[in-house]
Amino acid sequence: MTDTFRIGDGQPVAHETAKHLWTKSAREILVEKAREYGGDISDQELAVEVQHRTGVKTRALSETWLGPVLEDVATASHAQGEPILAALCVREDGRAVDGYRLMVARVSGAPVADADRHAAEQRFACYQRFGAALPADGGRPTRSPRVALASRTVRRGPAVRKVERPVVVCPRCFMAVPATGICDSCG
């Protein structure tokens, strides 16, 4: 039995054919995300959606086939003078996908020092290019909203749910204010 097959009838599909279909579908999905300011999609969500839309599935782990698909999307974007659409695909924690830095270097020929910053800039350029409704101030490159979600820690069972909160500082003595909201030093 082959690793790549049609969902409906299980008939085998050549890997190169599947990759071509997945690349076309991934581009369409990423353009849809580029039309929403702040839009992105996780690598796992993209893998599932690409297979669903094309009707072609693989038993291989997404880590083995999605990277080359994203690189093909990035290559086509770069060749057409577009921002790198593959930047809209992020890890579940909102950071750039594994291999992003290397992919960009191969596609553009330019090294990337900070993959997350570069991906944020490319996502913002995608929002501008593909007509997302930008905020009144014009917007700016930002981290994925998933980063904020991933910073919260949730434990299963009766354990505590921990949410990081900013420290409130007293404007007079610059000491941390307790949860009561009343400064212990200044009253």
HELIX and SHEET records of a PDB file:
HELIX    1   1 HIS A   15  ALA A   34  1                                  20    
HELIX    2   2 ASP A   43  THR A   54  1                                  12    
HELIX    3   3 SER A   62  ALA A   79  1                                  18    
HELIX    4   4 LEU A   85  LEU A   88  5                                   4    
HELIX    5   5 TYR A  100  SER A  108  1                                   9    
HELIX    6   6 ALA A  115  ARG A  129  1                                  15    
HELIX    7   7 PRO A  145  ALA A  150  1                                   6    
SHEET    1   A 2 THR A   4  ARG A   6  0                                        
SHEET    2   A 2 VAL A  56  THR A  58 -1                                        
SHEET    1   B 2 ILE A  41  SER A  42  0                                        
SHEET    2   B 2 CYS A  89  VAL A  90  1                                        
SHEET    1   C 2 THR A 153  VAL A 154  0                                        
SHEET    2   C 2 ARG A 161  LYS A 162 -1                                        
END                                                                             
